[in-house]
């Protein structure tokens, strides 16, 4: 589907898609015309590749992991905070996190309740965005970005003896952390790496000199794009064991992707998985709404761009995770099927397939023939 067709389709879905669940938290569901909603839902449901995993509240940015043979999902919790939509993402004003789990994809999903609330993080100001989790030596670690009291995004860490929490946050953010979307990859040798960063509302462009500058600084279109960041975590998983470095994403000629290459350059939502000895770095291109992937031989990269693994979804954002369970790979993602509003999203899952040559089959989240 080309970009023009996608926009037309998104507008159609946005106008016709309804809220399917009643009682969603902090929303105006009760004020909707129920009859119109049901009619619109009947017309559009068949267009979706998959259905929402959670329907009684809004969830987004699903980070999925398999712990002790069970799938645990660590998403954002979207609410309607009444904040006008802006390019800096102020309308994404989340305030807590829930944890979900299921035995297998397609099985019953369980809501384990609030795992961490902003009021319990002493240094936090506002906007708890996309989190991630990890496990080591009997402890579960929960990583989350939130703006501090000075409105600067930092990354915090909280711990628990259970994968469902509740998680107890450290009194301060991780030293030298900044920006958003922490994603932790645990390699086979026991080393853990945190990938992070996001431009625009994620503030990565304010750290181009290594120090925070409240004035956005973007490279020219013909210059290398701002790169995501990576650092190996300390043995106790609560800090960086080294200086933060760039993750290089290269084109087919071995050159860094350029800032003006909006279809391929990094925007946010880093994730790493390993397949057949290769490291796959996947990410969102933001304003062009792809989930792209690049492949490398080291957790540090460099990674060579290979293509799109998820086409644009309904809603502005596109954010994912990739996990293996029982010999199959799955892509967790979100869209706005339940609300039709870009800041009130719902998490989903579908199978992800690697080809024999190591490439990934591109997933389209909608059936283009359903509305014909």
Steps between C-alpha positions, in 0.01 A plus 500: 500500500647837405506789745207686337281190511599438859401851605161465327448166667601631841256789469221260407578276795532797732153621404332161525685311772330499839578423859416133546534474874305675770645641819847592364682708756509880468319510167175637366372157393175550690419806288519317166198391299495125570293405196727692261806344663373146452411565137839653425679217682316240293610677183868530589598208724575274205760744373733431791760225488459438874279612788605695813646293783355736760161670463415641845773765497733661248847351461793571268872442437495129596833359619461122509726248671487130583581433863473143632309393191230767530460813288504826695408829334613836633303773318430867550159586648332765286250738655307798374659775707334781307832627365486643144688305236847644425816391317680477835267219610352683798167323441665171593474573873513151653524458877541131583578157357315169502653159426319234295580134447383193310612141465510518122398725214125460460456397863327686779668825593526603866524855632722499807407854598713806559868414502634853547334839552653840433420612854744237631794630297651783708682672213221472241308793358269382220451270200590136565573375149595162346670264752688172487599222740778248558588215737827405665597293805154484655411867449274659243599844376251751362637789293289805430542851354335792673563873507667624816400809695679713239303343213802308372452133409709260705492123531417339831530144625285314751534148638282212617527132584198439274466567125166668573628734768423712682833660419696716742676788321853614569510844666672658198497443124781302338808722494571648154169372364275717286232493233243218472414142402746285696531148358724247672653206314658217702764327290599134525815587694301666778577857399201733482476803274260791516394669178314828526412827332229679309493828308235774507312449828764251611757783528792311344575804284567699816800280587695526174796661679495256792343760727134594527398801292133604528515624142450226243800440272434286192759415234445620144327255269827413323680425827497171696179454695487510877577148617350293782720435801635188668690420818587173669330475838691453825494152660226613740287617202434842656755715319727533199831315506647722230452824314193527281578460129317540168337207325603536137231414243651476153361488149580232242826682416623507858421870548300635800134564425439870443271728698288564192444129437169497690395161363802327657665712768451437872227689683423297818399156636825299486486121544762228458458127446745235387433247223746247357792680660410841359380803698184663369451864593142613431348842553231748401556758228252731674344746257506237222357242741699190400656242728831444324781259574876483454740210556847482654760267652531669842257638757674834447450490124559638248167384358425499129149602399306209347138609468159547661361231728171677586318742272328806652219426745189702578601793718811718486738286706645159421679313780578131538691214658608158372510179703538125440263249660474126433707520183307788345577871487238762580468871439320702767378840384216748548243697304189704581220259411313552827497879500600642163712747700875505462567534876258222604648180364463123538764229491495209253710203392562307179751244381829624357684291241867498408581388147779246432731785395452673836267772377161555663165480327330840502178503702198707399262547793187536288321299234480730196213299349276500810323826416444415135 
